[in-house]
Amino acid sequence: MGRSLNINHVLNADKLTKAQFKKQFTDMMKAKGYTSAKEEDAELCYELVFSADRKWVTILFEDDTEAKNKASAFARDLGMQVLSVELVDSDFAELTLFGLNGAPVDTMFLGEPYFDEVPEPSPLKWQTMLGIDWAKVEEIQQGDHTFAEDALCEFGEVIGCENILADYYCVSGNAERLFFKRAGKKKLTLDSAYKQIFGEKLIPIGFKYIGGRSFVRVINNEIIQTVSFIKETTMRGYFFSDGSDVRYNIYYGVSSIYSNNLLIKPDSCCSGFETLCHCYISNYCIYGRNDEYLRQIKEFYFKSYEQKSLLQSMSNALNVFEKIVLPLFDKSLDLESTLYYFDNISVPSFSRALYLKLDDPKAFFEKIKERKIQELEYSIQNGLNQKVPEKYDEYIEKIEKRITDYLSFIDETKKDKNEYNNKRERLSNNRECNLEIIKQQINR
């Protein structure tokens, strides 16, 4: 499954400074009945990502399904042209221009739409409003792109918008986050309840709140443990069986300070992060599972109109986190133990180069092999996870092949001194860079 997103880009034709644009945006929100707020008290959060020359301002917010609906209002209320982009499963992108009065002006498609009749865009309208070279746009439309986002990135270069695929809660230091709440109304929000309830548990054991809904703990300047949450999309007006109308999920991530992919804030796809449900399946279902418990922790719900419901839901989420994730966190004290306990989790931040940091890779993989075989034999004996005795040798062969591949990689790399030293140096550089990023996030 490909990537999908909805995003709005505002053409800052007058090159307003960041401060000027933020003021204009805040004034717009005041006219809608909102006032500025602290993060923990906010009902709404907008992230403004400015292009290098401030020509474009990308507006990001949590429920991106509302992006196209809000594009018209942004254009009208800010008095600026807006480019609304919808990317569908990496197959195609729909780009709609909105004029200063909020009315849609024209639409074009990049990639291969799912419908037969695709309206032709008006080159004159796009050239007039954005001042672009239409010949370059035609080259993009006629190009051979594996993913529609590749075409979008090329289009972004043509119009000077390098943030055309920006993610909500991105780590970019170029982002400005604005928080709002309804004027004259004090309300316990999902963000504030999470920060309060999880903070009471996590901060005393060494986690730091870095904003963006993330608590981060760094172990021995080597391992990064992250806890966050994401509010899941729910159809407006939809209620669950118990009357709840809001759902969310707790996410956690474990990464190495040496990794290219630093897991401190979930992106729109939550790449590298796992839910509590996935943790339970990966680490506790090997010896049998409780389907009823699994159903209860798949997602968390509360009634937006009832403060008690929110607090109870968040307390329940913390209890589950303490029961299944925190014990694994507490065992992950260095790189070797982290690679061992989180081996069941598909975390892309654990690249093969990390195994070059182990003192005794062969002994480590013998421990992995022993554990895998124990888990396999138990599954077969008890008829779990669709494991059957007839395929025992095949299962063992797969385990041994994976371990052999890793050990071969390590041996081959060590034979080539230049390659080995380059990889070790790259890991050290990643470490210094990542420590600085975390330091900046904590001190924001």
Buried (B, 14 or more C-beta within 10 A) or exposed (E): EEBBBBBBBBBBBEEBEBEEBBEBBBEBBEEEEBBBBEBBBBBBBBBBBBBEEBBBBBBBBBBBBBBBEBBBBBBBBBEBBBBBBBBBEBBBBBBBBBBBEBEBBBBBBBBEBEEEEBEEBBBEBBEEBBEBEBEBBEEBBEEEBEBBBBBBBBBBEBBBBBBBBBBBBBBEEBBBBBBBBBEEEEEBBBBBBBBEBBBEBBBEEEBBBBBBBBBBBBBEEBBBBBBBBBBEEBEEEEEBEEEBBBBBBBBBBBBBBBBBBBBBBBBBEBBBBBBBBBBBBBBBBBEEBEEEBBEEBBBBBBBBEEEEBBBEBBEBBBEBBEBBBBEBBEEBBBBBBBBBBBBBBEBEBBBEBBBBBBEEBEEBBEEBBEBBBEBBBBBBEEEBBEBEEEBBEEBBEEBBEBBEEBBEBBEEBEEEEEEBEEBBEEBEEBBEEBBEBBEEBBEE
